[in-house]
Amino acid sequence: MSKNDEPRTTTLAETENFIAWKAEEPDGETTYHIEMNNVTVHFFEEEWKEFLELARELR
């Protein structure tokens, strides 16, 4: 696997127990991830937008 085949990752937010990050995949897709202890939830772009709407309503 060449370096160009690796996703480019960016940390979006981080606390002591959680981290949210995104990966820009070589195929142009952007995926989003939330790590919560030993669980990681993966989202595609549309799912991420819907999740953020849900999170805003929790306030």
N, CA, C and O atoms as a MOPAC input file, in Angstrom:
PM7 MOZYME 1SCF
protein

 N      0.85200 1    -1.17100 1     0.00000 1
 C      0.00000 1     0.00000 1     0.00000 1
 C      0.89900 1     1.23600 1     0.00000 1
 O      1.76200 1     1.36900 1     0.86700 1
 N      0.70900 1     2.12300 1    -0.94400 1
 C      1.52400 1     3.32900 1    -1.00300 1
 C      0.96600 1     4.39400 1    -0.07600 1
 O     -0.16600 1     4.28800 1     0.39500 1
 N      1.75500 1     5.40800 1     0.18000 1
 C      1.33300 1     6.49700 1     1.06700 1
 C      0.08400 1     7.19400 1     0.53600 1
 O     -0.72800 1     7.68000 1     1.32400 1
 N     -0.08700 1     7.25100 1    -0.79200 1
 C     -1.26400 1     7.87900 1    -1.38300 1
 C     -2.53500 1     7.08100 1    -1.13800 1
 O     -3.63500 1     7.61300 1    -1.28600 1
 N     -2.40100 1     5.80500 1    -0.76300 1
 C     -3.55300 1     4.96300 1    -0.47200 1
 C     -4.01400 1     5.09600 1     0.97600 1
 O     -5.05000 1     4.54900 1     1.35200 1
 N     -3.26100 1     5.80800 1     1.77200 1
 C     -3.59600 1     5.99300 1     3.18000 1
 C     -4.59600 1     7.13800 1     3.34100 1
 O     -4.45300 1     8.16800 1     2.68200 1
 N     -5.60800 1     6.98000 1     4.20400 1
 C     -6.52000 1     8.10500 1     4.45700 1
 C     -5.80100 1     9.20500 1     5.23500 1
 O     -4.90500 1     8.92900 1     6.03300 1
 N     -6.19600 1    10.43100 1     4.99800 1
 C     -5.65700 1    11.56500 1     5.74900 1
 C     -6.62700 1    11.84100 1     6.89500 1
 O     -7.79900 1    12.13100 1     6.65700 1
 N     -6.15000 1    11.75500 1     8.13200 1
 C     -7.02500 1    11.88900 1     9.29800 1
 C     -6.82500 1    13.22600 1     9.98900 1
 O     -5.73400 1    13.79500 1     9.99700 1
 N     -7.92400 1    13.70900 1    10.57300 1
 C     -7.92500 1    14.96600 1    11.31400 1
 C     -8.73700 1    14.77300 1    12.58200 1
 O     -9.86200 1    14.27500 1    12.52300 1
 N     -8.18900 1    15.15900 1    13.72700 1
 C     -8.93300 1    15.11300 1    14.98200 1
 C     -9.88600 1    16.30300 1    15.01800 1
 O     -9.46500 1    17.44400 1    14.82700 1
 N    -11.16600 1    16.04000 1    15.26300 1
 C    -12.17500 1    17.09300 1    15.32000 1
 C    -12.38900 1    17.59900 1    16.74000 1
 O    -12.56900 1    18.79800 1    16.95300 1
 N    -12.37000 1    16.69800 1    17.70400 1
 C    -12.54800 1    17.05900 1    19.11800 1
 C    -12.05800 1    15.88800 1    19.96200 1
 O    -12.08100 1    14.73200 1    19.53900 1
 N    -11.61200 1    16.22900 1    21.17300 1
 C    -11.08800 1    15.18200 1    22.04600 1
 C    -11.28400 1    15.57800 1    23.49900 1
 O    -11.04600 1    16.72100 1    23.89000 1
 N    -11.72600 1    14.60100 1    24.29500 1
 C    -11.80000 1    14.77500 1    25.74600 1
 C    -10.96700 1    13.65800 1    26.36000 1
 O    -10.29700 1    12.91000 1    25.64800 1
 N    -11.01200 1    13.55200 1    27.65800 1
 C    -10.24700 1    12.50800 1    28.33800 1
 C    -10.69100 1    11.10600 1    27.90000 1
 O     -9.86900 1    10.19500 1    27.80300 1
 N    -11.99900 1    10.93800 1    27.63500 1
 C    -12.53200 1     9.60700 1    27.33600 1
 C    -13.01600 1     9.40600 1    25.90300 1
 O    -13.27500 1     8.27200 1    25.49800 1
 N    -13.14300 1    10.47300 1    25.13400 1
 C    -13.71700 1    10.37400 1    23.80000 1
 C    -12.85900 1    11.11900 1    22.78100 1
 O    -12.13700 1    12.05600 1    23.12000 1
 N    -12.95400 1    10.68100 1    21.52200 1
 C    -12.29800 1    11.39400 1    20.43200 1
 C    -13.17400 1    11.28400 1    19.19000 1
 O    -13.71200 1    10.21900 1    18.88700 1
 N    -13.30800 1    12.39300 1    18.48000 1
 C    -14.01000 1    12.41300 1    17.19400 1
 C    -12.99300 1    12.80300 1    16.14000 1
 O    -12.24300 1    13.76300 1    16.31300 1
 N    -12.97000 1    12.05500 1    15.04700 1
 C    -12.00800 1    12.34300 1    13.98600 1
 C    -12.60700 1    12.00800 1    12.63300 1
 O    -13.57700 1    11.25600 1    12.53400 1
 N    -12.01000 1    12.58200 1    11.58300 1
 C    -12.48200 1    12.28500 1    10.24100 1
 C    -11.32900 1    11.76000 1     9.40700 1
 O    -10.16100 1    12.04500 1     9.67100 1
 N    -11.68400 1    10.99400 1     8.40500 1
 C    -10.69000 1    10.41900 1     7.48900 1
 C    -11.09400 1    10.76900 1     6.06800 1
 O    -12.20600 1    10.47300 1     5.63000 1
 N    -10.18800 1    11.39300 1     5.36600 1
 C    -10.40200 1    11.66700 1     3.94800 1
 C     -9.77300 1    10.49700 1     3.19200 1
 O     -8.55200 1    10.36000 1     3.11500 1
 N    -10.64700 1     9.66300 1     2.64100 1
 C    -10.21700 1     8.43000 1     1.99700 1
 C     -9.64600 1     8.70800 1     0.60600 1
 O    -10.01200 1     9.70300 1    -0.02000 1
 N     -8.75700 1     7.84300 1     0.11700 1
 C     -8.16400 1     8.01700 1    -1.21600 1
 C     -9.19600 1     8.07000 1    -2.34500 1
 O     -8.93600 1     8.66600 1    -3.39000 1
 N    -10.36600 1     7.45100 1    -2.14400 1
 C    -11.39500 1     7.44800 1    -3.18500 1
 C    -12.25900 1     8.70900 1    -3.17400 1
 O    -13.21000 1     8.81700 1    -3.94700 1
 N    -11.92400 1     9.68300 1    -2.28000 1
 C    -12.67000 1    10.93000 1    -2.21400 1
 C    -13.75200 1    10.94900 1    -1.15200 1
 O    -14.29300 1    12.01300 1    -0.85100 1
 N    -14.07800 1     9.81300 1    -0.58300 1
 C    -15.09500 1     9.72200 1     0.46700 1
 C    -14.51100 1    10.26000 1     1.77300 1
 O    -13.33700 1    10.03700 1     2.07000 1
 N    -15.32700 1    10.96500 1     2.54900 1
 C    -14.92800 1    11.38500 1     3.88500 1
 C    -15.76400 1    10.60200 1     4.88100 1
 O    -16.99000 1    10.56900 1     4.77900 1
 N    -15.10700 1     9.97500 1     5.84000 1
 C    -15.80100 1     9.23700 1     6.88500 1
 C    -15.48800 1     9.88100 1     8.22400 1
 O    -14.44000 1    10.50200 1     8.40300 1
 N    -16.41200 1     9.72300 1     9.16000 1
 C    -16.28700 1    10.30900 1    10.48600 1
 C    -16.34900 1     9.18900 1    11.51500 1
 O    -17.02000 1     8.17800 1    11.30800 1
 N    -15.64200 1     9.38000 1    12.62600 1
 C    -15.50700 1     8.32000 1    13.61800 1
 C    -15.56000 1     8.92400 1    15.01900 1
 O    -15.01000 1     9.99700 1    15.26500 1
 N    -16.22200 1     8.23100 1    15.91900 1
 C    -16.23700 1     8.60400 1    17.33100 1
 C    -15.75800 1     7.38900 1    18.11500 1
 O    -16.35000 1     6.31300 1    18.03200 1
 N    -14.69300 1     7.56700 1    18.86800 1
 C    -14.17200 1     6.50100 1    19.72300 1
 C    -14.60900 1     6.78000 1    21.15100 1
 O    -14.35100 1     7.85100 1    21.70000 1
 N    -15.28200 1     5.78700 1    21.74700 1
 C    -15.77000 1     5.88600 1    23.12000 1
 C    -15.26400 1     4.66500 1    23.86500 1
 O    -15.85700 1     3.58900 1    23.79100 1
 N    -14.16600 1     4.84000 1    24.58200 1
 C    -13.50100 1     3.72900 1    25.24800 1
 C    -13.16800 1     2.64500 1    24.22900 1
 O    -12.34900 1     2.88900 1    23.34300 1
 N    -13.76200 1     1.46500 1    24.31400 1
 C    -13.41300 1     0.38600 1    23.38500 1
 C    -14.41100 1     0.23500 1    22.24000 1
 O    -14.42300 1    -0.79200 1    21.56200 1
 N    -15.25400 1     1.25700 1    22.01700 1
 C    -16.24300 1     1.24300 1    20.93500 1
 C    -15.93500 1     2.37600 1    19.96900 1
 O    -15.68800 1     3.50700 1    20.38800 1
 N    -15.94900 1     2.07300 1    18.67500 1
 C    -15.80600 1     3.10500 1    17.65400 1
 C    -17.02700 1     3.06900 1    16.75900 1
 O    -17.40300 1     2.01100 1    16.25400 1
 N    -17.64900 1     4.22500 1    16.56000 1
 C    -18.80700 1     4.35200 1    15.68300 1
 C    -18.33400 1     5.05400 1    14.41600 1
 O    -17.68000 1     6.09400 1    14.48400 1
 N    -18.67000 1     4.47900 1    13.25200 1
 C    -18.23500 1     5.00600 1    11.96500 1
 C    -19.44100 1     5.59500 1    11.22500 1
 O    -20.52700 1     5.01400 1    11.23500 1
 N    -19.24200 1     6.74600 1    10.58800 1
 C    -20.30800 1     7.41800 1     9.85100 1
 C    -19.82900 1     7.80900 1     8.45800 1
 O    -18.67900 1     8.20900 1     8.27400 1
 N    -20.72100 1     7.69100 1     7.48100 1
 C    -20.49800 1     8.33200 1     6.19600 1
 C    -21.00000 1     9.77300 1     6.31200 1
 O    -21.65000 1    10.12300 1     7.29700 1
 N    -20.70900 1    10.59800 1     5.33000 1
 C    -21.02000 1    12.03600 1     5.37100 1
 C    -22.47600 1    12.32400 1     5.75300 1
 O    -22.72100 1    13.10600 1     6.67200 1
 N    -23.43200 1    11.71500 1     5.07600 1
 C    -24.84700 1    11.99300 1     5.36500 1
 C    -25.24500 1    11.53500 1     6.75700 1
 O    -26.02600 1    12.20400 1     7.43300 1
 N    -24.71500 1    10.40500 1     7.18500 1
 C    -25.00600 1     9.90200 1     8.53100 1
 C    -24.42800 1    10.83900 1     9.58500 1
 O    -25.05400 1    11.06600 1    10.62100 1
 N    -23.24200 1    11.38500 1     9.33100 1
 C    -22.59300 1    12.30600 1    10.25600 1
 C    -23.43500 1    13.56200 1    10.44200 1
 O    -23.63400 1    14.02700 1    11.56400 1
 N    -23.92700 1    14.10600 1     9.33100 1
 C    -24.76600 1    15.30900 1     9.40200 1
 C    -26.01900 1    15.04500 1    10.22800 1
 O    -26.42500 1    15.88200 1    11.03500 1
 N    -26.62600 1    13.88500 1    10.02500 1
 C    -27.81600 1    13.53400 1    10.80000 1
 C    -27.47600 1    13.34700 1    12.27200 1
 O    -28.24200 1    13.76400 1    13.14000 1
 N    -26.33600 1    12.72700 1    12.56400 1
 C    -25.90100 1    12.55200 1    13.95100 1
 C    -25.70100 1    13.90500 1    14.63300 1
 O    -26.10000 1    14.08400 1    15.78300 1
 N    -25.08200 1    14.86000 1    13.92700 1
 C    -24.87600 1    16.19000 1    14.50800 1
 C    -26.20100 1    16.87600 1    14.80600 1
 O    -26.32800 1    17.55700 1    15.82400 1
 N    -27.19200 1    16.70900 1    13.93100 1
 C    -28.52800 1    17.26200 1    14.19500 1
 C    -29.11000 1    16.64900 1    15.46400 1
 O    -29.68300 1    17.35700 1    16.29200 1
 N    -28.96600 1    15.35200 1    15.61300 1
 C    -29.43700 1    14.66100 1    16.80800 1
 C    -28.73300 1    15.19100 1    18.05200 1
 O    -29.37700 1    15.46000 1    19.06600 1
 N    -27.43500 1    15.33800 1    17.97600 1
 C    -26.64900 1    15.80700 1    19.12000 1
 C    -27.06700 1    17.21300 1    19.53700 1
 O    -27.11500 1    17.51400 1    20.73000 1
 N    -27.36900 1    18.07100 1    18.57200 1
 C    -27.81300 1    19.44500 1    18.87900 1
 C    -29.13000 1    19.42600 1    19.65600 1
 O    -29.34600 1    20.25700 1    20.53800 1
 N    -30.00100 1    18.48600 1    19.32900 1
 C    -31.30200 1    18.38900 1    19.99600 1
 C    -31.18500 1    17.86100 1    21.42400 1
 O    -32.12200 1    17.99900 1    22.21000 1
 N    -30.06100 1    17.26600 1    21.76400 1
 C    -29.87700 1    16.72700 1    23.12000 1
 C    -29.63600 1    17.81500 1    24.14500 1
 O    -29.76200 1    17.56700 1    25.34400 1
 N    -29.30200 1    18.97900 1    23.71600 1
 C    -28.98700 1    20.07600 1    24.65900 1
 C    -30.17300 1    20.58500 1    25.38100 1
 O    -30.05400 1    21.49800 1    26.19700 1

